[in-house]
Amino acid sequence: MSAWLVLIVSGLLETVWAVALNASRGFSRLVPSLLFAVALLLSMGGLAYAMRSIPIGTGYAVWVGIGAVGTALYGMFFLHEPATAARLICLALIVGGVVGLKFLH
């Protein structure tokens, strides 16, 4: 499987574990806590796999960028966090950086 595809899926799983961590309420709720643990393991495992062929700086930055943007968008769409123009521009800059790192690899 392509290291880049695994890296993208792992970044999306970072969003899942971040959301599950919030929903676990400090690990006091069982199902979100279990979802957090599974998504974290899969996300980290995928990152480790991808870094076999993608440089660490590029791989980690892309992984974090995908997770950060995904988590922020989740917060805006589902938790009614502010979706101001400034926040959206900043997220677009992160996406631009992730895309740039992919094409410069």
Secondary structure, DSSP 8 states (H G I E B T S, - for coil): --HHHHHHHHHHHHHHHHHHHHHTTTTTSHHHHHHHHHHHHHHHHHHHHHTTTS-HHHHHHHHHHHHHHHHHHHHHHHS-----HHHHHHHHHHHHHHHHHHHH-
